[in-house]
Amino acid sequence: MVSVSNQTALTDVPFEEEVILSVEGVSKKFCRDLKRSLLYGVQDIATELIGLRKPNKDLRPREFWALNNLSFHLRRGEALGLVGKNGSGKSTLLRVISGLIRPDTGSVTVKGRLAPLIALGAGFNPVLSGRENIYANMSILGLTSQEIRDRFDEVVEFAEIEDAIDAPVHSYSSGMAARLGFACAIHTEPDILLIDEVLAVGDLKFRGKCYRRLAQLRDRGVSFILVSHSSNSILSKCESAVYLSKGELKMVGDAASVTRKYENDLFLEGSSTIVSQLELPKKSIQDSSGLDVNAVFFRDEQGDPISPPISGQPTKLCISCTVHRDIKDINLGLTFRERAGEGDKILVLSTLHDKTPLQLVQGKNEIQVELPHLGLRPSAYMMDAHLYEGNYILLDSVLAFEFVVEGQGSMSQCLFYQPRAWTTVHQP
């Protein structure tokens, strides 16, 4: 069965248990070749017109599954997050749910009115005025002319474009068009809102206004599907979440568990081979500057080597080295970067900055950086280490030492681990 249906009749099912959106076995395929795509489109339209088109689970040459056999439900008043990397099928799924494109297999059943906030203002005619676009846009979303007239002033007031309402939309800034698109959608009194990263537009004040209105709609039983690359947005606004990867349904469940799985796959991708310890080959006397780093690893509070270290736990970062002469003024600089990030420094530690130079004696030495609480959140990291004699004489370096930090409990909303203690004080 291939269908997208809209059922407007409401039932007597309890508020929090009523299923308002049902996605059952939905699949959608696309073609990577433009000419073939046009040919397949003509073939599909022709077979559908003569009534011969049937669900086809086989891929034709150059086709791929953008969505593959997805099933989940949305209940009235529920906020569901949709997470996944770019290209995972999130926007395609929203377009299938909103009826903009048809699935190749499966069915989507919607109960009530649906308002897609997929691209705010994308459906506006730039030649028409804001006033005319309000009527056109809200009528497409299912309102009658009288209903639009009754809500017109509220839409304009919310969008904050009173002075430009009769100007053509092509004269609007992108923020003005976005505000008008959002105002039109929320004033249709929808049962379901589809929100695809559109709340990242506009100034901070207007975004706060949007979130307050969304909270009011939630209190009235409106359901949301929110697409966001920000785990914090998903966790703060959604009780449940769906995780997509390459069109496949990876996980459905509570928002904390799903975002934790998504972040682990995203930030720890390819880290299964990282052992969080490094052994370096021995240098010859000719290549040595008087200090040679032998290994980099971690120890726990008891002094035992650990791999990987745990976020929030007492940890010692250890650098084992061989020193060929006594050196009284050693400075160590450490620079940490997130492996999946853009190379920005997230932590810099230096004995020079702390005014605590080290003294090493000839032979084997181990430099220990004691961290009472490892503040790095669960992720994969790279660290550069440089050892100097004094301020300028470089003795040895370790570049791009890779290690993984794991966590106990949920740190999905954190940038770092914060030591804390909870207490209460009675005040007479």
N, C-alpha and C positions, 0 to 999 in steps of 0.2 A: 504494500500500500504506500502511495506517495501522496501526501496531502499536507496542506496548511489550512486549518479550519479555525473559525472564530465563533465561540459559543457565548452568547450574551446572557442566557438564562442563568440565574444564580440559584444555588441550592441552600438547604438548611444545614449544611455541614458546619461544625464549629469553626469559628473564625480562624484559629491557628492551625487547623488541620485541613482546610479546604485547598485542594490542588487547583491552582489558577493557570498554570502553564505545564504542559506535559510534552516532553521531547522523547520520542520513541524511535530508536534505531535509525537516526538521521545520518545520511551520508550525502556528500556533495563532491563531484569531481570536476576538475577544470583541465583544459589543454594548454600546454606550454607553447604550442605553435599557433600563430595567429591564423594562417590559412586553414589549417586543419580545424581549428576552433570554429571558424565561420562555416566550414563544410559540415561539421558535426551539428552545429546549431540548426542549419537548414534541414538536415536529415531528421533531427528530433522534432522540429516544428511540423514537418510533413507527416511523420508517423503519428504524431499526436492529433493532427487535424482529421486523419482518416481512422483514428481510433485504434491504431496498432501498437502504440508505444507502451512498453511494459518496463517495470523496474529492471535495470541492468546493472548487475554487480561486477561486470567485467570491464576492465579498462581497455580502451582503444589506444592505438599508438600515440605516444606523447601525452597521454592523460595521466593525472595523478589524483589521489584522494585529498582534497582540502579538508574534508570531514569524513570520518569513517566510523559508522555505527555508534553514534552518541545517544545516550539515554539518561535523562534526569528529570526531576520535577521541581517546581517552584510553588510554594504555598502562599496563601494570602497573607500580606503583611511581612513576608520574609524578604531579607536582603541577601542576595547571592552574589558572591564575587566570582569573576572569571579571570584566571591568571594563566600565563604562558608566555614564552618568548615570542618575538616577532615572527610571523609566518606560521604560528601554531593553529590558526583557524578561528581565533576569537571573533574578529569582525565578520568573517563569513557566517559564523553561527548566528550572530545578531541579525544579519541580513536575512537569513533563512527564517528566524523567529518572527521578524517584522513583516515577512511576506514579500520582500523585495526580490528575492530569488527563490526558486523552488528546489527542494531537495531531490536527489536522484532516487533515494530510497528512504523509507521511514515516514513519520508523520509528526506534525507539530500541532497541538491543540491549545488554543488560547481562550480563556474564559473572561470576557469583559473587554474593555477598551485598552489598547496598547499604544504607547507613545514612544517612538524611537528617538533618542537623543544621540544619534550616531555621528552626525556632522552638523553642528548648529548653524542654521542659516544656509545650508547647502541647497535647499529647495526653493530659496527665494529667487524671484525674478528681479535682476538688478535694475531693470528699467522702471519697474513699478515702485510706488512709494511704500514706506513702511506700513501705512494704513492699509493699502491694498494687499500687501503681502500678508498681513495678519489675517485678513478674511480668506485669502487663498490657502494659506498654510493650515489654518485651523479647520477649514472645511474639509481639507484632505484628511485631517486627523479625526473626522467624523462628527463635527459640530454643525448644527443648523445655523442659518443666518441670524436668527433671534438669539440663540445661545452665544454667538460671537459678539453681538451687539451688547448683550448683558455683561460680558466679561472684558469688553474692549478697554475700558478705562483702567481696569486692574492690570491688564497686560502691559499697557503703555507705562503705567506708574512703576511696575516692577522692573521693566527694562530700562527705565530712566532715560528715555529718548523723547520726552514731550516736545522739545524744540525742533526735532528733526523728523517727526512722525509723517509729515507730508512731503519730505524730500525723497528723491529716488534712492533706493538701497545702495546703488553703486557709489553713492557719495558717503556712505557709512564707513567707519573704520571697522576692522575685523572684530574688535571688541564689542562695538555697538550691534553688529549683526548677530554675534553670539548671544548677547544679552536678549535680543528680541527673539531669537530662536528658542532659547530656554524658556522665556516667559510664555511663548505660545504653547509649548509642549506641556508645561505644568498646569496651565489653566484649562486644559481639556478635561481635567478631573479623570486621569487615566486610572486603570486598575493595575497596569504594569508599566514601569519605566525602564527602557533600555538605555544605559549610559555608557558611552564608549570614549573614555578619556577626555570628554568635552569639558569637564569642570576644571581643566588645567588652564583654560583661557580666562581672560578678564583680570581685573585688578583684585587685590587681596580682599578689599571690602565687599566686592560683588560676589566673590567665591564664598565668603562667609554668609552672605545673604542667601545664596543658593543652598548651602548646606542646612541652614535653618529651615528653609521651606521644605527641603527633602525630609527633614525630621518631622515636620508637621504632617506631611503626606504619609509617612510611615505610621504615625499615630492614628491616622484615619484608615489604615489597612491597605495602603498602596504597596505593591511589591516592586523590588528593584532587581535588575541584573546590572552589576557595575564591573566594567572592564578597567583595569588599572595595572600599571607596572609597579606601583608603589604598594608594598606589602602593608605599610602603615595605614593606607587608605582602606584597604580590604579589611584589615583587622578592626579598625575603628568603626566601620560602617556596616559590616556584614557578619551574620552568624554562621553562614555556610559558604562553601566555595567549590568551584569546579576547576580542575587543572587540566589544560590541554597541551599536548606536545605533538607536533607534526600531524594534526588532525585527529589524533587518538585521545581517548579519555584516559588520563593517567590516574586521576584520583577524584573522588567526590566525598565530602565530609565537612566537619566543622572547620571554620576559617583558619584557626590556629594550626591544625594538623596539616591542612592542604598547603598553606603558605610556607610552613616549615619544610615540607617535601619539595615544594617549588624552589625555595631558596637553596636547599641542599643540592638539588640538581643543577641549579644555575651557578652557584658560587663554588661548589666543590666538584664541578664537572671535570673529569680527567684527573682528579686528585687521589684516586684509589692507589696509584703507584707512588704517591708522596709518602715517605716514611718519617719525615720530620726530624731527620738527623743526617749529618753529612760527614763523610770520611774523605780526607784530602791526601793525595800521594805525597810521599816524603820528597823534600827538595834536596838538591845537591848543595854542597858548601858554596859553590860558585854562584848559584842562583839565590842564595839566602841573603837577606838584609840584616840578619842577626836575630830575627824572630819569625818563626814559621807556624802558621795555624795548621793544626792536625785534624781537628774535628769541631763540629758545632752540633749541639744537641740540648735536650731539656732534662731537668731533674725535678722530682716532686719534693714535697716538704720534708720527707724523710731522707732525701738525697739519692733516691733510686732513679735511674734513667727511665724516662717515660716517652711514649710516642703513640698518639699525639698528646699535646698538653690540653688541659680542660679550662675553658673560660671561667673566670671567677675563682679558680683554685690557686693556692700558693704555688709558685713556679720559679725555677731558676733556669735562666738561659745561660748555657755553659759554652765557653770557647776554650778548647784544649790547644796548647801551643808548646813549642820547643824553643827555648831561649839559649843562645850561644854565648851570652855574656850578661852580667848583671845590668839591668836598666832601671833607673830610679824614676823616670818621668814618662810613663806610658799613658797615652790618651786613646780611648776607644769611642768610636762613633757608630751608632746603629740607626739605620733608616728602614722603616717598614712601609710596605705598599700592599694593597689588596690585589691578589693575583688576577681577579676577574674585573678589576677596575680599569681606570684610564691612566694609571701610572702615577697618580697623585700621592704625595706623602701623607700617611695617616698618623705616623708616630715617629719622633726623632728623639733618641736618647744619646747623651754625650757626657763623658767624664769631664771634658773641657768646660762645657756649660755648667756642670754641677761643681766645678772646681775641686774635683776629687781624683787627681792623677794616681795611677797605679804603680806599684813597684814589683818587678819580676826578677827572680834570681836565675842564675844559669841552670839549665836542665828543664825538666817537665813542669809545666804550670797549667792551672785551670782558672780562667777568669769566670766568675759567677756574677750574673746580674740578677739580684734577688727581687722578685716581684711578689709582694705580699698577696696580691690578687691580680691574676692575669686579666687585663682589661679588654683584650681583643675579643670581639664577638666570634661565634662559630663561622669560619670561612677558611679560604686558602690564602696564604700570604707569601710574599717574597721579602727577604731582608738582605741589606748590604751592610757589611761590617768593615770598618777601616781602623787599623791600629797605627798610631803615630808615636814617634819619640819626640817629646815636646809638642809643639803646635804644628810643625810643618814636615818633619821627616817621616815619610810613609814607610812603614816596615812590612806590612802585609795586608791583604784585603780578601774578603769573601764576597762575591757578587751573586745576587739572585739566589740566596739560600731559600729553598721552598719548604714550607711547613704548613700543616693543617691544625686549626684549633677546633675542637669539638666542644659541645655544650651540654649541660645537664639542665633540663627544664626548658621553657620557652624563652628565647631571646629575640623572637621575630620582630619585635617593635624597637629593638635597641640598636644603637650604633656602637656601643661599648658596654662592658660590664661595670656596674656601679656598686661598690661595697655599700651595705646599708644595715641598719638595725632599726627594729620597730619597737616603740614603747608608747606608753600613755602617761600623762602627768595630771593628777587630780588637782584642780585649782579651787580652793574653797571660796 
